[in-house]
């Protein structure tokens, strides 16, 4: 069966985060992104969401570059070539190098449309088996240790199953000492967003004392060789994030011993199809996986939940409830984590309905392609 796509609409939205989110590479206060609406002309609409930031902090992609790639290259490919299954999208897009976030935004809409046409949930379409997923929360750098401890306390009260703390040189060991003195048994992981080098090896080895779940991307964003050297001398499991853009990257990193865990973000790897392939490979190799977040609004968050329903996602993901990030989300109902648990939707597609009023409220532009 061919997946019919009659019209694609790019909705340009801008939403203000409840609280500024600070990492080693910068602070995000407002999020510009696209909601992709894909119509089959027979009453079904599939939705996707772009996750690139306005500046190339995380990868080389930006919100504007995503728009350019979708508008001028990827959308014409989708409208002019037959697709029988969402897996075909990544094959179709191979002629366009990199630009994984632009590809993932469109591919996510195809997956949602396909699931709705087939009358099944996105989780089921992906092969998910979990009825619920554990939610973790990422906490950005705070101006004071007191503010950080307060955010951690609130997260624990809300039932989140693990806390991820952002670190960088000068804001790591002393911060963790304070946190561990207050919360000796709390499941904690840290994320450096490539803030260190191999010259910091002895310093990073000191983090072993804090019994962390993992240390995410301590070294360069494009490295797997130095991470292998670091992993060989520290006990804390290294988790790779920015270094993994494809199944091939994951295979090489695992072969080299660069990590013991991989953070799978659909946007970073080019979509749900590749995300599932990496999940399957990691499971076969005994490497842990979890689903990371990119400050998504409701559509992207819903797709992450569906992906996290796959059996191998044993670590809690960055799937915190909508209210942690937004005063108002663009889906109904909003994503809710009850005592750190999110129920995986069983209704068709992403399992949430687009709040058209909110979509209109946050929309600052629209382009239609057919």
Number of C-alpha atoms within 10 A of each C-alpha: 7 9 16 21 23 13 16 23 18 23 21 20 19 17 20 16 19 14 14 14 18 16 19 18 14 10 13 17 12 16 19 20 27 27 26 26 21 26 21 17 11 10 8 17 22 25 27 27 28 29 28 31 23 17 15 13 15 17 17 12 21 23 21 15 19 24 18 13 16 20 16 10 14 22 19 13 15 20 16 10 10 16 18 12 13 23 16 13 26 19 9 15 20 10 11 13 7 17 22 23 28 29 27 28 28 29 31 30 27 29 28 30 29 27 24 22 19 13 13 18 23 31 30 21 20 19 15 20 15 18 14 15 24 26 27 27 25 23 19 20 20 18 9 9 15 12 12 19 17 11 16 23 14 12 22 18 11 13 18 25 20 24 24 23 24 22 25 19 13 8 13 17 18 11 16 21 15 15 19 15 9 12 16 13 10 17 16 22 21 25 25 21 24 22 18 18 14 15 8 14 17 12 14 21 15 13 20 15 12 17 17 18 20 23 26 27 27 26 24 19 17 14 17 23 15 15 24 18 15 24 19 13 12 16 16 24 21 25 28 29 23 23 23 24 22 19 19 10 15 24 15 14 22 20 12 15 17 24 27 19 23 27 26 31 25 30 28 30 25 26 26 26 22 22 23 21 14 25 28 16 16 21 15 10 12 12 16 19 25 21 24 23 21 18 22 22 25 28 26 24 24 25 25 24 28 31 31 33 25 21 14 22 21 15 20 23 27 24 30 27 22 22 15 15 19 18 12 18 22 24 22 14 14 20 23 17 22 15 15 23 20 19 17 24 20 16 16 22 31 32 23 19 16 17 17 11 11 15 18 13 13 18 18 12 12 13 11 12 13 13
